[in-house]
Amino acid sequence: MPVPSPTLAFLLALVPVTLLAAEPSSTAPARLAPGATTVVRLAPTLGTSVERAVPGRAFARAVDLDAEQRWSDAAALYQDAVNEWTNELRVRPSPALERAVQKAERERQRSTLLASTRPPRGRLEGLRVQVSPLEEGRLLRAKLMVVRAARGRAPPE
């Protein structure tokens, strides 16, 4: 068990530590006794995912194409989603729409990069973009998370 530094112990003794209780319905803070070990579990307050908060036909179709690993087609539909939400943003500005535009643009970039890592058959090998396997894995994980969020499925525990 790690021993806290003397400076940290001194600061904790001077400042009364107060945390919000883990129960979201409780508004009273929980007081921690000095020198006692206390386990506190906090659940973050999560809102609706961007994928589900702002409806968009092009975005939903692009997510379906991501699920099928059709990256180039998905990139084109993500661009359509960016255009659709940008036009709506001009008419009705909102933070949710701004986040949706940013999300669609980021997913378009990911799909474009993934599409460039695997050229269609019959093409020259020189057209392939070199991406490290670790980076490609990160891109694929991000795509998996987008598909799960858009379909309302929780990630595995």
C-alpha positions in Angstrom: 0.0 0.0 0.0 1.5 3.3 -1.0 2.3 5.8 1.8 1.2 9.4 1.2 3.9 12.0 1.1 4.3 14.1 4.3 3.3 17.2 2.3 0.1 15.6 1.0 -0.8 14.3 4.5 -0.2 17.8 5.9 -2.4 19.5 3.3 -5.2 16.9 3.8 -5.1 17.5 7.5 -5.5 21.3 7.0 -8.2 21.2 4.4 -11.5 19.5 5.3 -12.2 17.1 2.4 -15.7 17.2 1.1 -17.0 15.1 -1.7 -20.5 14.8 -3.2 -22.2 11.6 -2.3 -22.3 8.8 -4.9 -26.0 8.8 -4.9 -27.2 11.3 -7.5 -30.5 12.0 -5.6 -28.5 13.0 -2.5 -27.5 16.7 -2.4 -25.7 16.6 1.0 -22.0 16.3 0.9 -20.2 13.4 2.5 -17.6 14.3 5.1 -14.5 12.3 5.3 -12.8 11.6 8.6 -9.1 12.5 8.8 -6.9 9.4 8.9 -9.7 7.0 7.8 -9.8 5.1 4.6 -12.9 5.8 2.5 -14.0 4.4 -0.8 -15.9 6.8 -3.0 -17.4 5.7 -6.3 -18.7 8.5 -8.5 -20.7 7.9 -11.6 -20.3 10.6 -14.3 -23.4 12.4 -15.4 -23.7 11.4 -19.1 -26.0 13.0 -21.6 -27.3 11.6 -24.8 -24.5 10.7 -27.3 -24.1 13.1 -30.2 -25.0 10.3 -32.5 -28.5 10.1 -31.0 -29.0 13.6 -29.8 -29.0 15.2 -33.3 -31.0 13.3 -35.9 -29.4 13.0 -39.3 -30.2 10.7 -42.2 -26.7 10.9 -43.8 -24.9 10.3 -40.4 -27.1 7.2 -39.7 -26.4 5.7 -43.2 -22.6 6.5 -42.8 -22.6 4.6 -39.5 -24.2 1.6 -41.2 -21.5 1.7 -43.8 -18.9 1.9 -41.1 -20.4 -1.2 -39.6 -19.9 -2.9 -43.0 -16.3 -1.5 -43.2 -17.1 0.4 -46.4 -14.9 3.3 -45.5 -14.9 5.3 -48.7 -18.7 5.3 -49.0 -19.0 6.2 -45.3 -16.6 9.1 -45.8 -18.8 10.6 -48.5 -21.9 10.2 -46.3 -20.1 11.8 -43.4 -19.4 14.8 -45.6 -23.1 14.9 -46.5 -23.9 14.9 -42.7 -21.4 17.8 -42.2 -23.2 19.7 -45.0 -26.7 18.9 -43.6 -25.9 19.9 -40.1 -23.9 23.0 -41.1 -26.9 24.2 -43.0 -29.2 23.5 -40.1 -26.7 25.2 -37.8 -27.0 28.5 -39.8 -30.8 28.4 -39.3 -30.9 27.2 -35.8 -27.6 27.5 -33.9 -27.0 25.2 -30.9 -24.1 23.6 -29.1 -25.5 20.1 -29.8 -25.4 20.9 -33.6 -21.9 22.3 -33.4 -20.7 19.1 -31.6 -22.5 17.0 -34.3 -20.8 18.8 -37.1 -17.4 18.3 -35.4 -18.2 14.6 -34.8 -19.2 14.0 -38.4 -16.0 15.8 -39.7 -13.8 13.7 -37.3 -15.5 10.5 -38.5 -15.1 11.5 -42.1 -11.4 12.0 -41.5 -11.1 8.6 -39.9 -13.1 6.8 -42.6 -10.9 8.5 -45.3 -7.8 7.4 -43.5 -9.1 3.8 -43.1 -10.1 3.7 -46.8 -6.6 4.8 -47.9 -5.0 1.9 -45.9 -6.7 -0.7 -48.1 -6.7 0.1 -51.8 -9.4 -1.6 -54.0 -8.2 -4.7 -55.8 -6.5 -4.1 -59.1 -5.0 -0.8 -58.0 -1.3 -0.1 -57.6 0.2 -0.9 -54.2 1.8 2.6 -54.2 -1.6 4.2 -53.5 -1.8 2.6 -50.1 -1.1 4.9 -47.1 1.3 3.5 -44.5 -0.4 3.5 -41.1 1.1 1.8 -38.1 -0.9 -1.3 -36.9 -1.4 0.4 -33.5 -2.9 3.5 -35.2 -5.1 1.4 -37.4 -6.3 -0.5 -34.3 -7.2 2.9 -32.7 -9.1 4.0 -35.8 -11.0 0.7 -35.8 -11.8 0.9 -32.1 -13.1 4.5 -32.6 -15.3 3.3 -35.5 -16.6 0.4 -33.3 -17.5 2.9 -30.6 -19.4 5.2 -33.0 -21.4 2.3 -34.4 -22.3 1.2 -30.8 -23.2 4.7 -29.8 -25.4 5.3 -32.8 -27.2 2.0 -32.4 -27.6 2.5 -28.6 -25.5 -0.4 -27.5 -23.4 -0.2 -24.4 -19.7 -1.1 -24.7 -18.7 -4.5 -23.2 -17.7 -4.5 -19.5 
